Amino acid sequence: MLTVAIIGRPNVGKSTLFNRLVGKRLAIVDDTPGVTRDRREGEARLGPLRFMVIDTAGLEDVRVGELEAAMQAQTERALAQADVALLLTDARSGVTPLDSHFADLLRRGSTPVILVANKCEGRAGNAGFMDAFALGLGEPVAISAEHGEGMGELYDALLPWAEEAGARDAEGMTEAGNETGGEAGAIAEAPLHLAMVGRPNVGKSTLVNQLLGEERLVTSSEAGTTRDSIAVAWTYRGQEIRLIDTAGLRRKARLTESLEELSVADALRAIRFAHVTVLVLDATQGLEKQDLTIARLVVEEGRAPLIAVNKWDLVDDHTAVLADLRDRLQTSLTQVQGIRFVTLSALTGRGVHRLLPAVLETYGRWNRRIATGPLNRWLRDMTDRHPPPMAKGRRIQIRYATQTKARPPTFVLFTSRPEDLPEHYLRYLAGGLRDQFGLTGIPIRLLPRKGKNPYA
């Protein structure tokens, strides 16, 4: 498949074009320069053309610090990965010395470049469009990423490169078919959506890089380095994984900028669509109130939670920290008793190898289905051992139970008085379900309904 990298100086509309091509708002767009820091990938569609597109951080002439250097390195990796690059300029601002500097560098590189003049809607961009010819990269393609203008011309410019990439892919598939005797491979399982969540600066991006074995995400000592939720496709032990790194989640009262609010909203969206969420903690700070707030949000959304206790190499008294963690979890997260946690150091890699097996185990519990026969035998034992309470002079009868869905495991209890079944009795049943069927550490839904046993 054709791979296209969108590059250019800050604030020329790269993320807007990325969102336009993928057909949804994946990248955060804001007037603040330098919003994009990591490279983001997505499947793009332009007419009948399908290709992979990469959004990158803005090209800067001067590397003034650790963060800027890391952002620049990510952009350079995207350029090396791409079949063709789109060099974006701002037609309203005209060609700047920075545009000329990077056009000169790209001309000497090995990646083909298509010059694209953005913000050409109306007459305000005419002068900047004509100036773009001076960059020596051929005739620019005039577009407006915000309004969707010029997409047909962009399609025409990309088509020759798509045909070349398609021919290359077809040749590779033929060679692979010859090597395997032409047999089709097995169909892979659906991807597991895994989100890394937590407070700012607890090491989420460092942990993702350690898992992938490469510097895929920008990391620095500056809190709030990650702004977008960045998804990375990956395979572990035959299981396809869509690994999502998110921005740090702070208390709402501490959000000071609209850009930070957009980052938090993007992270919350990632939680809602995740299958398993890894809550990353800083072992030197322990389980704080904001960590518990995030964990409760994960449980309320019905996602499968897992805790990664990072910076374990900086802890002196491991026994005391573990005892405090278990105590806080038992008292503050009663709805997911037995939540799994893994101690590790994302920086050194120590203990990281235990995280993915724990993720797959938690994912398996979250997907578990229980047959109706064993479920109702368990229900009879539970109600015989501890009968439901009285309501209006008569004992509540729970006649029948069935599992209606997994992800998370959801059970309907057919009872005589669903509105009077108290919360503490539902907690008693949920605890019994976890113990009997190995559903510890994941959210369980128990839904009382009025009805008769269809098997009576």
NORZIKA-V200082 format. One line per field, one symbol per residue. ss: DSSP state (H for helix, E for strand, - for the rest). phi: phi as a letter, one per 30 degrees, with the letter a starting at -180 (. if undefined). psi: psi as a letter, one per 20 degrees, with the letter a starting at -180 (. if undefined). A space follows every 10 residues. Layout:
ss = ???
phi = ???
psi = ???
This chain:
ss = --EEEEE--- ---HHHHHHH HH-------- ---------E EEEEEE--EE EEEEE----- -----HHHHH HHHHHHHHHH H--EEEEEEE ------HHHH HHHHHHH--- -EEEEEEE-- -----HHHHH HHHHH----- EE-E----E- HHHHHHHHHH HHHHHHHHHH HHHHHHHHH- ---------- -EEEEEE--- ---HHHHHHH HH-------- ---------E EEEEEE--EE EEEEE----- -HHH---HHH HHHHHHHHHH HHH--EEEEE EE------HH HHHHHHHHHH ---EEEEEEE -HHH---HHH HHHHHHHHHH HH-HHH---- EEE------- --HHHHHHHH HHHHHH---- -HHHHHHHHH HHHHH----E E--EE--EEE EEEEE----E EEEEE--HHH --HHHHHHHH HHHHHHH--- ----EEEEEE ------
phi = .dcbccbldd icjddddedd ddiadccdca dddiddbcdc cadcbbiddc accbcbdddc dbccaedddd dddddddddd dddaccdcbc dddidceded dddddddddc ddbcdbccic dicdcddddd dddddicidd cdbbddcidi ddddedddee dddddddddd dddddddddc iidddddddd dddcccbldd icjddddddd ddiaddcdba dddiddcddc cbdabbhicd bccbccddcc dedcdcbddd dddddddddd ddcdccccdc ccddcidced dddddddedd diddcbcccd iddccdcddd dddddddddd dcbddbeied bbcabddcid idddddeddd ddddddcdcc dddedddddd dddddbdddd bhibddccda bbccachdeb bccdbdbddc dddddddddd ddddddcicd ibdbcccdbd lcddcd
psi = qpppporrrq kikghggghg hijrnhqppq ipqkgpgrpp qqoqpncipp rpqpprqppq hpoiaggggh ghhgghgggh hqhqqoopro hhirprhhgg ghhgghhiri pqpppporlj qaihjgghgh hhhiikkapq oprohhijqj hghhghhhgh hghghghggh ghhgghhhhj jjqqrqpqqq qpooporrrq kikghhgghh gikrmhqpqr ipqkgpgrop ppqqpoliop popoprqpor qhhipiqhgh hhgghhghhh ghjrgppoop qohiiaorgh ghggghgggh ijqoqqponr khiipgnhgg ggghgggggh himhimpkpq qpprohgiip ihiigghhgh gghgghjpqp qhghghgggg gghghnqqrq oliqpppohq qqphralrpp ppoorhmhii oqhhhhhggg hhggghjlkq jqqppoopqp rqoij.
